[in-house]
Amino acid sequence: MIALRGATHVTARRGGASGDVAFDGTVQKGDGPVAIRGSRLWVQVDTPENLRFIVKGHTRGLCPGTTRVIIVTPTGWRPA
């Protein structure tokens, strides 16, 4: 994931909302891509419009006002 517009806090857990924490921190604009590996990730994003996800080489963004919690799998992502 990459922060393009500004900083945002991200919490990613493996498997689901109660899974082990894979990442919990702030992604800053200008940081290099933050890689989180896993076959199924539950991801909560504080400011979704600031972030872009890269899944299997494809960059995807979350629109403003959309859900702040998504499920990321090897085939893409969807709202939780």
Sequence and secondary structure as in RCSB ss.txt:
>XXXX:A:sequence
MIALRGATHVTARRGGASGDVAFDGTVQKGDGPVAIRGSRLWVQVDTPENLRFIVKGHTRGLCPGTTRVIIVTPT
GWRPA
>XXXX:A:secstr
 EESSS EEEEEEESSTTS EEEEEEE TT        SSEEEEESSGGGEEEEETTEEEE  TTS SEEEEETT
EEEE 
